[in-house]
Amino acid sequence: MGVDWQGIFFILLSGSIAYFLPRLAYKLLQWKVDPPRLTQVKNILWFQWLSVFMVSVATYFVYISFGQSKELWLALLFIWLLLLASLTDIWVGLILNWFTYSGFVFLLLFRLWIDGASLGTYLWACLFIGTLSGLISWFTKGLGYGDVKLLIMGALVVGWPNILLAFWCATLSACLCVFGRWICGYSIQSKTAIRFGPHISLGLFLTYLWGEAILKLYFDLLDYSNKVTLFIFTSLVPMVVNVVV
C-alpha cells in the first residue's frame, strides 16, 4: 500500500496555516477590545502548537471523508474559521464579526461553486437556525449574538436538518463541560458564563462529517432503551399483580 502524498500535503498545508491563526486572532482582538482584557491571554505559542495538532487531526478526517475535491477546500476554510472563532471566544468571550461575516460570504461563494442547485436548502438552514437561536438569545440572554452568527455561518456548510443536530451536539458538549467542572470541584452557579463558541464549533464539525452516523446511533440507542423499558415493564407488571393478588 503506497503513501498518500496528497493527503500528507493537505495535512501539512492546513497545519502550517493553523500555526499562524492564533497570532492572527490575537492581532485582530487588539483592534477590537481594550488592552486590559488581553492581559489574560498568555502563552500564545502553546495555542499555536495546539492549533497545529487539532487542525491536522481535523484535516485528516476531512480528507478521508471528501478526498481531493471541491468540498475539501470548503472544509479546510471552515475548520480555520471555527478555530479563529473558538480562540477569541475562549480568550475574551467574543466572536469577531470579521470571522462570521467574511466567513459567511466566502462559504456562500464556495457553496455556489460546489452545489449551486442546492443552495436554497442551505439558506433555509441559515434562516431557521438564525431565527431560532436569535429568539433564544433575545429571551434568555444566555446565548450571545456572536454564537448566533457562528451558527448561521455554519449552516451554510452542514445544511438542513444537520444544523439542528449541530446545535444539539453543542448543547450536549457544553453540559458535559459544566458537569466535568463540577466534578473537579469548580463552583458552578446559574450565572456562570460559558464560552459557547468552542462547543458550537465542535458540534458543527462533528455534524459536518458524521451527522448521519450520529443520528443513527442516537435512534438505535433510543430504540434499545425503549425495548429495555418495555422489557422491564412487562416483567414487573405480572410480579406486581401476583403480589397484589
RODO-2510 file (C-alpha; in nm, 4 decimals, decimal comma):
residues 245
     n   res          X          Y          Z
     1     m     0,0000     0,0000     0,0000
     2     g     0,1572     0,3299    -0,1143
     3     v     0,1894     0,6517     0,0757
     4     d    -0,0892     0,9022     0,0106
     5     w     0,1282     1,2038    -0,0581
     6     q    -0,1713     1,4194    -0,1464
     7     g    -0,3250     1,3573     0,1931
     8     i     0,0058     1,4368     0,3649
     9     f     0,0316     1,7575     0,1619
    10     f    -0,3128     1,8772     0,2704
    11     i    -0,2458     1,7907     0,6348
    12     l     0,0875     1,9765     0,6295
    13     l    -0,0670     2,2720     0,4480
    14     s    -0,3604     2,3023     0,6852
    15     g    -0,1454     2,2501     0,9938
    16     s     0,1034     2,5139     0,8752
    17     i    -0,1734     2,7693     0,8282
    18     a    -0,3147     2,6792     1,1702
    19     y     0,0180     2,7705     1,3303
    20     f    -0,0338     3,1377     1,2396
    21     l    -0,4063     3,1597     1,3189
    22     p    -0,3714     3,2229     1,6959
    23     r    -0,1390     3,5152     1,6175
    24     l    -0,3910     3,6474     1,3659
    25     a    -0,6751     3,6139     1,6163
    26     y    -0,4719     3,7993     1,8799
    27     k    -0,3834     4,0820     1,6403
    28     l    -0,7472     4,1287     1,5424
    29     l    -0,8507     4,1340     1,9078
    30     q    -0,6007     4,4134     1,9710
    31     w    -0,8016     4,6315     1,7316
    32     k    -1,1348     4,5383     1,8875
    33     v    -1,1002     4,5127     2,2662
    34     d    -0,9333     4,7151     2,5406
    35     p    -0,5747     4,6118     2,6253
    36     p    -0,6600     4,5093     2,9864
    37     r    -0,8879     4,2332     2,8534
    38     l    -0,5959     4,0841     2,6611
    39     t    -0,3684     4,0535     2,9634
    40     q    -0,5282     3,7159     3,0418
    41     v    -0,4180     3,5818     2,7023
    42     k    -0,0888     3,4154     2,7792
    43     n     0,1414     3,1649     2,6132
    44     i     0,0317     3,2196     2,2523
    45     l     0,2953     2,9700     2,1402
    46     w     0,1152     2,6938     2,3313
    47     f    -0,2079     2,7804     2,1482
    48     q    -0,0200     2,7777     1,8177
    49     w     0,1077     2,4234     1,8586
    50     l    -0,2245     2,3044     1,9995
    51     s    -0,3937     2,4542     1,6933
    52     v    -0,1499     2,2746     1,4641
    53     f    -0,2293     1,9427     1,6290
    54     m    -0,6071     1,9865     1,6330
    55     v    -0,6314     2,1206     1,2779
    56     s    -0,4017     1,8484     1,1447
    57     v    -0,6215     1,5796     1,3001
    58     a    -0,9358     1,7508     1,1697
    59     t    -0,7814     1,7779     0,8223
    60     y    -0,7027     1,4072     0,8247
    61     f    -1,0669     1,3182     0,8874
    62     v    -1,1848     1,5752     0,6332
    63     y    -0,9514     1,4328     0,3702
    64     i    -1,0705     1,0794     0,4481
    65     s    -1,4305     1,1956     0,4046
    66     f    -1,4007     1,4112     0,0917
    67     g    -1,0744     1,3230    -0,0761
    68     q    -0,9258     1,5736    -0,3190
    69     s    -1,2464     1,7515    -0,4136
    70     k    -1,4066     2,0948    -0,4090
    71     e    -1,5736     2,0081    -0,0804
    72     l    -1,2302     1,9539     0,0741
    73     w    -1,1343     2,3182     0,0178
    74     l    -1,4610     2,4347     0,1714
    75     a    -1,3992     2,2063     0,4690
    76     l    -1,0471     2,3443     0,5227
    77     l    -1,1717     2,7030     0,5195
    78     f    -1,4486     2,6015     0,7586
    79     i    -1,2000     2,4444     1,0012
    80     w    -0,9819     2,7560     1,0042
    81     l    -1,2808     2,9820     1,0671
    82     l    -1,4049     2,7628     1,3513
    83     l    -1,0597     2,7723     1,5091
    84     l    -1,0416     3,1513     1,4913
    85     a    -1,3898     3,1919     1,6409
    86     s    -1,3135     2,9440     1,9187
    87     l    -0,9849     3,1113     2,0138
    88     t    -1,1255     3,4611     2,0540
    89     d    -1,4279     3,3287     2,2437
    90     i    -1,2054     3,1341     2,4818
    91     w    -0,9785     3,4317     2,5392
    92     v    -1,2215     3,7212     2,5826
    93     g    -1,5718     3,5797     2,5285
    94     l    -1,6083     3,7446     2,1891
    95     i    -1,6575     3,6067     1,8369
    96     l    -1,5460     3,8724     1,5941
    97     n    -1,7654     3,9780     1,3037
    98     w    -1,4578     3,9573     1,0839
    99     f    -1,4819     3,5805     1,1140
   100     t    -1,8573     3,5319     1,0855
   101     y    -1,9385     3,7943     0,8220
   102     s    -1,6417     3,7289     0,5956
   103     g    -1,6782     3,3560     0,6594
   104     f    -2,0419     3,3670     0,5522
   105     v    -1,9520     3,5436     0,2267
   106     f    -1,6676     3,3073     0,1377
   107     l    -1,8619     2,9941     0,2338
   108     l    -2,1589     3,1179     0,0326
   109     l    -1,9338     3,1581    -0,2727
   110     f    -1,7947     2,8095    -0,2155
   111     r    -2,1467     2,6669    -0,1940
   112     l    -2,2398     2,8343    -0,5221
   113     w    -1,9272     2,6862    -0,6790
   114     i    -1,9781     2,3364    -0,5418
   115     d    -2,3541     2,2861    -0,5420
   116     g    -2,5444     2,5933    -0,6528
   117     a    -2,8590     2,3925    -0,7263
   118     s    -2,8970     2,3019    -0,3563
   119     l    -2,8169     2,6486    -0,2246
   120     g    -3,1788     2,7071    -0,1231
   121     t    -3,1615     2,4241     0,1307
   122     y    -2,8557     2,5759     0,2940
   123     l    -3,0082     2,9231     0,3008
   124     w    -3,3216     2,7789     0,4633
   125     a    -3,0970     2,6239     0,7291
   126     c    -2,9376     2,9668     0,7852
   127     l    -3,2776     3,1350     0,8178
   128     f    -3,4179     2,8733     1,0543
   129     i    -3,1211     2,8482     1,2907
   130     g    -3,0774     3,2258     1,2839
   131     t    -3,4389     3,2786     1,3876
   132     l    -3,4335     3,0022     1,6490
   133     s    -3,1032     3,0965     1,8106
   134     g    -3,1835     3,4671     1,7824
   135     l    -3,5046     3,4178     1,9785
   136     i    -3,3197     3,2083     2,2373
   137     s    -3,0585     3,4820     2,2706
   138     w    -3,3196     3,7554     2,2983
   139     f    -3,5386     3,5838     2,5571
   140     t    -3,2788     3,4074     2,7722
   141     k    -2,9699     3,6288     2,7269
   142     g    -2,7756     3,3049     2,7628
   143     l    -2,6659     3,2874     2,4013
   144     g    -2,4515     3,5638     2,2568
   145     y    -2,5141     3,7185     1,9184
   146     g    -2,1686     3,6038     1,8165
   147     d    -2,2851     3,2481     1,8782
   148     v    -2,5948     3,3152     1,6672
   149     k    -2,3854     3,4417     1,3769
   150     l    -2,1474     3,1455     1,4077
   151     l    -2,4432     2,9076     1,3813
   152     i    -2,5747     3,0914     1,0753
   153     m    -2,2330     3,0707     0,9114
   154     g    -2,2077     2,7011     0,9944
   155     a    -2,5485     2,6308     0,8434
   156     l    -2,4017     2,7103     0,5013
   157     v    -2,1738     2,4105     0,5456
   158     v    -2,3734     2,1486     0,7337
   159     g    -2,7127     2,2355     0,5801
   160     w    -3,0601     2,1255     0,6823
   161     p    -3,1517     1,9468     0,9078
   162     n    -2,7954     1,8837     1,0303
   163     i    -2,7747     2,2352     1,1731
   164     l    -3,0260     2,1328     1,4406
   165     l    -2,8122     1,8308     1,5236
   166     a    -2,5074     2,0575     1,5441
   167     f    -2,6891     2,2828     1,7919
   168     w    -2,7890     1,9779     1,9961
   169     c    -2,4307     1,8451     1,9962
   170     a    -2,3026     2,1874     2,1043
   171     t    -2,5504     2,1999     2,3908
   172     l    -2,4600     1,8467     2,4981
   173     s    -2,0892     1,9332     2,4858
   174     a    -2,1455     2,2431     2,7000
   175     c    -2,3469     2,0422     2,9548
   176     l    -2,0724     1,7801     2,9756
   177     c    -1,8163     2,0563     3,0228
   178     v    -2,0159     2,2101     3,3086
   179     f    -2,0613     1,8674     3,4669
   180     g    -1,6897     1,7998     3,4367
   181     r    -1,6041     2,1296     3,6038
   182     w    -1,8475     2,0483     3,8842
   183     i    -1,6906     1,7054     3,9318
   184     c    -1,3474     1,8687     3,9504
   185     g    -1,4654     2,0950     4,2301
   186     y    -1,5196     2,4216     4,0452
   187     s    -1,8014     2,6451     4,1636
   188     i    -2,0929     2,6323     3,9206
   189     q    -2,3746     2,8839     3,9547
   190     s    -2,6744     2,9752     3,7436
   191     k    -2,4974     3,2874     3,6138
   192     t    -2,1645     3,1182     3,5463
   193     a    -2,0504     3,2260     3,1992
   194     i    -1,9982     2,9505     2,9434
   195     r    -1,7918     3,0203     2,6357
   196     f    -2,0271     2,8518     2,3905
   197     g    -1,8281     2,9209     2,0720
   198     p    -1,5920     2,6222     2,1027
   199     h    -1,8875     2,3923     2,1699
   200     i    -2,0689     2,5234     1,8614
   201     s    -1,7525     2,4687     1,6581
   202     l    -1,7254     2,1120     1,7840
   203     g    -2,0927     2,0436     1,7131
   204     l    -2,0649     2,1863     1,3613
   205     f    -1,7545     1,9844     1,2820
   206     l    -1,8920     1,6553     1,4149
   207     t    -2,2212     1,7030     1,2333
   208     y    -2,0491     1,8047     0,9110
   209     l    -1,8545     1,4792     0,8917
   210     w    -2,0664     1,2279     1,0826
   211     g    -2,4159     1,3766     1,1078
   212     e    -2,5943     1,0710     0,9657
   213     a    -2,3907     0,8320     1,1815
   214     i    -2,4695     1,0335     1,4966
   215     l    -2,8406     1,0330     1,4178
   216     k    -2,8359     0,6596     1,3504
   217     l    -2,6542     0,5933     1,6770
   218     y    -2,8992     0,8144     1,8651
   219     f    -3,2073     0,6427     1,7243
   220     d    -3,0527     0,2996     1,7762
   221     l    -2,9905     0,3834     2,1411
   222     l    -3,3413     0,5268     2,1695
   223     d    -3,4868     0,2119     2,0208
   224     y    -3,2732    -0,0017     2,2541
   225     s    -3,3812     0,2000     2,5596
   226     n    -3,7453     0,1637     2,4554
   227     k    -3,7015    -0,2121     2,4300
   228     v    -3,5333    -0,2253     2,7699
   229     t    -3,8117    -0,0144     2,9209
   230     l    -4,0752    -0,2366     2,7632
   231     f    -3,8990    -0,5500     2,8924
   232     i    -3,8772    -0,4113     3,2463
   233     f    -4,2414    -0,3004     3,2367
   234     t    -4,3700    -0,6333     3,1044
   235     s    -4,1583    -0,8173     3,3621
   236     l    -4,2579    -0,6103     3,6627
   237     v    -4,6318    -0,5844     3,5956
   238     p    -4,7001    -0,9605     3,6339
   239     m    -4,4856    -0,9639     3,9518
   240     v    -4,6805    -0,6716     4,0994
   241     v    -5,0129    -0,8327     4,0031
   242     n    -4,9101    -1,1589     4,1684
   243     v    -4,8084    -0,9787     4,4854
   244     v    -5,1321    -0,7799     4,4993
   245     v    -5,3478    -1,0791     4,4218
***
